Amino acid sequence: MVPTKQGEAISVSGLTSTIFNNRSKFYTWASAVKRKPFSEGETLDTDTLHSQRCRVYLTIQELDGGGSINQVEKVLPAHEDPTFVVEKDEDAEEYPF
């Protein structure tokens, strides 16, 4: 869940190809979610990625007619403390990850 400027939490999803090697976005994202690099030839059960916590860097593009488009730029492992909650400083340009 990602907090918006209005203070509400929204779900964010990102798209990637299904190519799984150490040069692919899918591999990088899965490694962050699983908190480990994968060994050569190791397979991934994608069901183990569902509902897992992680941190994401988003680019948010405001649209001329209102609304916005979010793009996932980077996926990082979740914070070590599962109770960690980010509170945004209203004057800051980005969240303090």
Order of alpha helices (4+ residues) and beta strands (2+ residues): beta-beta-alpha-beta-beta
